[in-house]
Amino acid sequence: MPSNKIIELLGDKTDFYLNHTCKTVDKKLLHTPSSSVIDNIWINSDRNIPTLRSLQTILKHGRLSNTGYVSILPVDQGIEHTGGASFASNPLYFDPENIIMLAIEGGCNAVASTYGVLSSVARKYAHKIPFIVKINHNELLSYPNTPQQILFGTVKEAWNMGAVAIGATIYFGSNDSRREIVEIAEAFEYAHELGMATILWCYLRNDAFIKDGIDYHSAADLTGQANHIGVTIKADIIKQKLPTNNGGFTAIKFGKTNAKMYSELTTDHPIDLCRYQVINNYMGRIGLINSGGESHGESDLKDAVITAIINKRAGGMGLISGRKAFQKPMKEGVELLNAIQDVYLDQEITLA
């Protein structure tokens, strides 16, 4: 039986989330997280030995060490959402050292942030917690702003500061997406040559993805295909928003579909929707981490735990949660990160 704290948070939704059985894609078909994921899955790939070592470095750090699951703190919102908007509620995070300290105190596997944040404290902390350098951003200050990710530095620069991985975003569906796909594919190739792992933020951006008042930017079918392109350019881990609905292709009337995508591979249950994302990651060979999303205040702890349960039971490998953690006092941020990790440590919460 899962912990009393988790059951208390779920309340009347306990059965809905913890006892759901996935009848779409059988869990036996999935490649699932484990302590031997490098030996069981990655050893068969073309990744070189230094890259495997970098992946193992992430997997062996923090409270989730040797489980195959990861909990990552991402703080690139100072660029993506403006520093003032991101840190007004907790100005101490304008100082990069406090970002690193939150990741360490929170028991995270790694910390992901910008060149500037990580390089400013690299000599002190790069050997204490794995660094993931986010190499591109939508800088937001250009007016009018357009969904366009641009490089902020070089892969070699990330390697020089001791990073074990690089992260990048592609805005799939945007007018700029084809340039970004080519650019990031090349960056990932070089990162692998240098022995760094690669993490791709597979986000969708297109005003046409909002149809009849319904937002399909996190639809399972659209995000699943974004994942499938992401693993094609050799992302080692895919970061994706938790699916909130489905039928983006059919509503917007583009792309190619098969009726079985909606009738047999998914249902409207959040775990089944998330499993559709997992299967598009080569049946889980490439790990799926879902984002924690924005902070909503008092509901953050419950929301984070539910997201972790959905991800884990669907076959994902963890959560990457930032704003829910750093937009509150550090002690509360640590508690939230630990609550997420407790879901993955709880052996009673199993694959659906």
C-alpha distance (Angstrom), angle and dihedral (degrees) to the residues before:
residue distance angle dihedral
M1 . . .
P2 3.83 . .
S3 3.79 117.8 .
N4 3.79 120.1 -71.3
K5 3.80 89.6 -118.5
I6 3.80 92.3 58.8
I7 3.81 92.5 45.2
E8 3.80 90.1 48.5
L9 3.81 91.3 52.3
L10 3.81 92.5 48.7
G11 3.79 94.1 48.0
D12 3.80 112.8 167.9
K13 3.82 89.5 -0.1
T14 3.83 92.8 64.8
D15 3.79 94.9 103.3
F16 3.82 92.3 42.1
Y17 3.79 93.1 58.2
L18 3.81 105.3 26.8
N19 3.80 102.5 38.5
H20 3.79 101.4 38.4
T21 3.81 113.7 125.9
C22 3.78 116.1 -150.8
K23 3.81 109.3 -132.6
T24 3.78 96.7 174.4
V25 3.82 111.3 69.5
D26 3.80 109.9 10.7
K27 3.79 115.6 -121.2
K28 3.81 89.3 -129.7
L29 3.80 88.5 71.5
L30 3.81 93.3 58.0
H31 3.78 130.2 94.5
T32 3.77 100.0 -135.2
P33 3.82 135.1 -163.5
S34 3.79 116.4 -90.0
S35 3.78 141.0 152.1
S36 3.82 88.6 -96.1
V37 3.81 98.4 47.2
I38 3.82 92.4 125.3
D39 3.81 91.8 53.8
N40 3.80 95.4 39.3
I41 3.80 101.0 42.9
W42 3.78 116.1 4.9
I43 3.80 97.3 46.8
N44 3.82 87.4 71.5
S45 3.79 93.8 55.5
D46 3.80 130.2 85.3
R47 3.81 93.2 -110.9
N48 3.79 110.6 129.0
I49 3.79 123.6 -119.8
P50 3.83 96.0 -99.3
T51 3.83 90.0 52.9
L52 3.80 91.2 50.7
R53 3.79 88.4 49.8
S54 3.82 90.3 51.7
L55 3.80 91.3 51.1
Q56 3.79 89.7 48.5
T57 3.80 90.2 49.8
I58 3.80 89.7 59.3
L59 3.80 93.0 43.7
K60 3.82 93.2 50.2
H61 3.80 97.6 51.4
G62 3.79 132.1 90.4
R63 3.79 132.4 1.6
L64 3.81 92.3 -39.1
S65 3.80 93.5 54.5
N66 3.81 113.8 149.1
T67 3.81 94.9 5.7
G68 3.81 98.1 99.4
Y69 3.80 89.1 -121.3
V70 3.79 126.9 106.9
S71 3.78 138.2 -153.0
I72 3.80 112.0 -165.2
L73 3.81 129.5 -175.2
P74 3.84 110.8 -144.0
V75 3.79 119.1 -168.2
D76 3.79 110.6 169.9
Q77 3.79 94.1 118.6
G78 3.80 91.7 105.7
I79 3.80 86.0 76.7
E80 3.78 100.9 26.7
H81 3.83 97.2 46.3
T82 3.88 102.1 15.1
G83 3.78 124.1 -93.9
G84 3.79 94.0 -105.2
A85 3.79 94.8 52.4
S86 3.80 91.8 45.5
F87 3.79 101.2 44.2
A88 3.82 105.0 26.9
S89 3.81 90.7 99.1
N90 3.81 91.1 51.1
P91 3.83 112.9 17.1
L92 3.82 93.9 -177.8
Y93 3.83 87.3 81.8
F94 3.79 90.7 67.7
D95 3.83 80.6 81.2
P96 3.83 108.6 75.9
E97 3.79 92.4 -147.8
N98 3.79 90.5 67.0
I99 3.80 90.4 53.4
I100 3.79 89.6 55.4
M101 3.79 91.8 45.1
L102 3.82 91.4 53.0
A103 3.81 90.0 53.4
I104 3.81 92.1 48.1
E105 3.80 96.3 43.6
G106 3.81 89.4 43.3
G107 3.81 92.0 57.6
C108 3.80 94.4 -120.7
N109 3.81 124.4 169.3
A110 3.81 90.8 -133.4
V111 3.78 145.6 -14.5
A112 3.81 122.0 -123.6
S113 3.78 121.6 -159.8
T114 3.79 146.3 127.3
Y115 3.80 129.7 -58.8
G116 3.79 90.1 -105.5
V117 3.80 97.4 48.7
L118 3.79 96.2 47.2
S119 3.80 97.9 37.6
S120 3.81 91.6 52.7
V121 3.82 91.2 65.1
A122 3.81 101.7 19.8
R123 3.79 97.9 115.2
K124 3.80 90.7 54.2
Y125 3.80 100.5 41.2
A126 3.83 114.2 17.4
H127 3.80 90.3 92.8
K128 3.82 93.1 45.6
I129 3.80 100.8 55.7
P130 3.83 129.9 11.3
F131 3.81 113.0 -97.0
I132 3.81 122.6 -141.2
V133 3.80 110.9 -168.7
K134 3.79 114.7 -151.3
I135 3.81 101.3 -143.0
N136 3.81 102.1 -170.5
H137 3.79 137.4 38.3
N138 3.78 145.9 175.1
E139 3.80 95.6 -118.8
L140 3.83 95.0 -157.3
L141 3.82 97.3 -156.4
S142 3.80 95.4 92.7
Y143 3.79 110.2 97.5
P144 2.91 124.8 -109.8
N145 3.78 88.7 25.0
T146 3.78 119.5 -137.4
P147 3.82 129.1 -168.1
Q148 3.79 98.0 -100.2
Q149 3.79 128.1 137.9
I150 3.81 115.9 -150.0
L151 3.80 130.6 -174.0
F152 3.79 115.5 -104.7
G153 3.80 97.2 -169.7
T154 3.78 143.6 -19.9
V155 3.79 133.9 -69.3
K156 3.82 89.5 -122.7
E157 3.79 89.6 56.1
A158 3.82 90.1 56.1
W159 3.81 90.1 48.7
N160 3.80 91.6 49.4
M161 3.80 92.4 56.7
G162 3.81 90.3 54.9
A163 3.81 99.8 -102.7
V164 3.81 116.5 163.4
A165 3.81 92.7 -158.3
I166 3.77 144.3 15.6
G167 3.78 125.7 -139.6
A168 3.78 128.3 -155.9
T169 3.79 139.4 176.5
I170 3.77 128.0 -135.1
Y171 3.79 118.5 -168.7
F172 3.79 98.1 -143.7
G173 3.77 113.1 -156.5
S174 3.80 94.6 24.5
N175 3.80 124.6 117.6
D176 3.80 87.2 -110.0
S177 3.81 97.3 49.3
R178 3.82 98.0 99.6
R179 3.81 92.5 54.7
E180 3.80 90.1 47.1
I181 3.82 92.6 49.9
V182 3.81 91.9 54.1
E183 3.81 93.7 42.5
I184 3.79 95.9 48.5
A185 3.81 93.5 42.4
E186 3.81 87.6 58.1
A187 3.80 91.6 45.8
F188 3.81 91.5 50.5
E189 3.79 91.0 50.2
Y190 3.81 91.2 54.1
A191 3.80 92.4 44.1
H192 3.80 89.5 55.2
E193 3.80 90.5 48.9
L194 3.80 88.1 55.8
G195 3.81 91.7 46.4
M196 3.81 99.9 -106.7
A197 3.79 125.2 135.3
T198 3.81 120.6 -123.9
I199 3.80 130.0 -133.0
L200 3.80 122.5 -172.4
W201 3.80 125.8 -156.0
C202 3.84 98.5 -148.3
Y203 3.79 101.1 -161.2
L204 3.79 129.9 162.9
R205 3.80 124.0 -135.0
N206 3.79 124.4 177.7
D207 3.80 129.8 115.5
A208 3.81 88.0 -139.8
F209 3.81 88.7 66.5
I210 3.81 87.2 76.5
K211 3.80 106.1 78.0
D212 3.80 127.4 176.3
G213 3.79 89.9 -14.2
I214 3.83 94.1 -52.8
D215 3.81 118.0 117.2
Y216 3.80 112.4 -140.0
H217 3.80 97.2 178.5
S218 3.79 88.1 109.4
A219 3.81 98.1 35.6
A220 3.79 113.0 139.7
D221 3.80 94.7 -126.5
L222 3.81 95.1 49.6
T223 3.81 96.1 41.6
G224 3.80 90.2 43.9
Q225 3.80 90.3 57.0
A226 3.81 91.0 46.1
N227 3.81 87.1 54.5
H228 3.80 90.4 49.2
I229 3.80 91.0 54.9
G230 3.80 90.0 44.9
V231 3.79 94.5 56.3
T232 3.80 88.5 45.8
I233 3.82 90.6 64.4
K234 3.82 88.0 50.0
A235 3.75 105.2 -101.4
D236 3.81 107.6 171.2
I237 3.81 92.2 -153.9
I238 3.80 128.3 21.7
K239 3.78 121.6 -145.7
Q240 3.79 113.4 -158.3
K241 3.78 139.0 162.9
L242 3.77 115.3 -105.6
P243 3.81 108.3 -97.8
T244 3.80 114.0 -107.4
N245 3.81 100.3 -179.7
N246 3.81 142.0 -7.4
G247 3.78 141.6 -133.3
G248 3.77 99.7 69.3
F249 3.78 93.7 143.0
T250 3.80 93.6 50.2
A251 3.80 95.6 43.0
I252 3.80 94.6 49.1
K253 3.81 91.3 36.7
F254 3.79 101.1 -132.9
G255 3.79 138.8 108.7
K256 3.79 124.8 32.0
T257 3.77 125.0 -66.8
N258 3.77 142.4 175.9
A259 3.79 121.1 -147.0
K260 3.81 89.4 -127.8
M261 3.82 89.2 65.4
Y262 3.78 86.8 73.4
S263 3.80 103.6 26.3
E264 3.82 101.5 42.6
L265 3.80 110.7 13.6
T266 3.81 96.5 47.5
T267 3.79 144.8 19.6
D268 3.79 128.8 -170.8
H269 3.83 91.9 -93.9
P270 3.84 109.2 113.2
I271 3.81 92.7 -129.2
D272 3.80 91.6 53.4
L273 3.81 91.0 46.9
C274 3.79 89.7 51.9
R275 3.80 91.3 47.1
Y276 3.80 88.0 59.1
Q277 3.82 87.0 59.7
V278 3.81 90.0 49.3
I279 3.81 94.9 51.3
N280 3.79 89.7 52.3
N281 3.81 86.2 59.4
Y282 3.80 88.7 71.7
M283 3.81 91.6 -80.0
G284 3.78 90.2 -53.3
R285 3.81 98.4 -48.3
I286 3.80 85.0 123.4
G287 3.79 108.9 49.6
L288 3.80 121.7 -117.5
I289 3.78 119.7 -142.5
N290 3.78 117.0 -176.2
S291 3.78 122.7 -147.2
G292 3.77 120.6 -112.6
G293 3.80 93.4 -136.4
E294 3.76 131.0 -147.3
S295 3.78 125.1 -31.6
H296 3.81 117.2 -96.1
G297 3.79 96.6 178.6
E298 3.79 118.5 -126.4
S299 3.82 95.0 20.2
D300 3.83 94.1 55.0
L301 3.81 96.7 98.3
K302 3.80 93.8 48.6
D303 3.81 92.6 43.4
A304 3.81 92.0 49.9
V305 3.81 93.1 49.6
I306 3.82 91.9 48.6
T307 3.81 91.2 49.6
A308 3.81 90.0 50.5
I309 3.81 92.0 49.6
I310 3.81 92.0 49.7
N311 3.80 91.9 48.3
K312 3.80 94.7 46.6
R313 3.80 96.5 44.2
A314 3.82 90.8 46.4
G315 3.81 91.3 54.6
G316 3.80 101.1 -98.1
M317 3.79 125.3 143.0
G318 3.78 103.3 -130.9
L319 3.76 152.0 -60.6
I320 3.78 134.5 -70.8
S321 3.79 105.4 -157.5
G322 3.80 125.2 172.5
R323 3.80 120.2 147.4
K324 3.79 94.5 43.3
A325 3.82 87.3 57.5
F326 3.80 107.2 36.6
Q327 3.81 98.5 37.7
K328 3.78 90.5 72.8
P329 3.84 136.4 50.0
M330 3.81 112.2 -58.1
K331 3.80 93.9 -113.8
E332 3.82 90.9 55.5
G333 3.80 90.3 44.4
V334 3.80 90.5 54.3
E335 3.81 90.6 48.9
L336 3.80 91.3 52.2
L337 3.81 93.2 49.1
N338 3.80 90.0 48.3
A339 3.81 91.0 49.9
I340 3.81 89.7 54.9
Q341 3.79 90.7 49.0
D342 3.80 91.3 48.5
V343 3.81 88.9 63.6
Y344 3.81 90.8 58.3
L345 3.80 92.1 43.1
D346 3.81 92.2 51.5
Q347 3.80 105.9 95.9
E348 3.80 90.9 -164.9
I349 3.81 90.4 68.4
T350 3.78 101.3 79.2
L351 3.80 141.2 169.7
A352 3.78 112.7 -67.3
